[in-house]
Amino acid sequence: MSRGRGAVSGPLIALGSLLVAAAAAMGVVVALPVDPPAALATATPAANVAVTQRSDADEHQVQLALDTGAPRAVVTTRLGTVTASSCTTGGVLRSGVAIARVDDRPVIAMATGTPLYRDLAVDDRGDDVRGLQQELARLGVPVTVDGIVGARTLRAAQSFLLAHGFTRDDVTDDTIERSAFAWIPSAETTVRTCTAVVGAPVGADGVLVELPAELRSARVEQLPGDAVAGARRVLLGQVQADVDERGVVTGQSDLAAIGALPEYAATVASADGVPSLSGSWSLRDPLEVRVVPPTALWDVRDDHACVQPAEGQPLLVEVVGSELGQSFVRLDSGDTLDRVRATPERGQSCR
């Protein structure tokens, strides 16, 4: 019996020794250092950073206050019954398109610098003649713009009228009739109200369409104080209008274009007090700037700062803006800057 117990204990001792050895081996494996994954490794900061270029218009969102007059009317001198109308309240009225038919003869909207105020015959001259010639030319009709009615101007007007619903009996050979046209203030404008009623006579005042109130002036309500100096403009929808240093829209054609916007008509109709439109106020000529990390700048004073090129002496730059961890700077003429030190030594001055 004792031999049996001894025979069993031998293998048990051997098995125990193996387990101890395995545990020791496992302990050695666990104790070995493990390198962190590459994604978790700390990146070495770049000493030098490439400088890029971009255009910067220094845009600011602003409100444009509108000074308006009374609603305007599109009128005809033709008397008779309205037999058709293309007018839609809130729709767009375009120059060169028939507004309505009176006694089945078209009345065509025409945007001219000076409204046509008379019938025109050969050798008539003036701003109304020039305005008609300019608009016919803009609409694609071959005509000489000289402010004088000649045979070519007569033929151009006749050709235009025949292409827009007039018959040969409606067009005279020696006269451009004022009644064929109704003046509108711009090439496109928004309709406020359709006045002409099909089947009814034209009113004594000749009004076919009512337009939104005339825009007499417009200005930026509050000019941003941190703007870059330079000539400016406002962007409203598709309209770009120049403004002066006070933020006032300067051009009559720009005012007319703003007044033709659908947003203008809706704003003026619903405004309680002084109406205004939202727009973007920006430099007319965008600046070419260099893009650097904010850490590359030091000794920032009066919109100027120092930067340290990768090679060479520190440079003085003008700081014109920043966004999303980027600073925009301008160099003096003649300076170049391709790479900068991300964390420069600030002991040396650039001033």
Secondary structure, DSSP 8 states (H G I E B T S, - for coil): -HHHHHHHHHHHHHHHHHHHHHHHHHHHHHHS-----GGGS-----SEEE-EEEEE---EEEEEEEEEEEEEEEE----SBEEEE---TT-EEETTSEEEEETTEEEEEE--SS---S-EETT-BSHHHHHHHHHHHHTT-----SSB--HHHHHHHHHHHHTTT--GGG--SSEE-GGGEEE-SSSEEE-SEE---TTSB--TT-EEEEEEEEEEEEEESS--TT--SS-EEEEETTEEEEE-TTSBB--HHHHHHHHTSHHHHHHHHH-SSS-EEEEEEEESS-EEEEEE-GGG-EEEETTEEEE-BSSSS-EEEEEEEEETTEEEEE--TT---SEEESS--TTS---
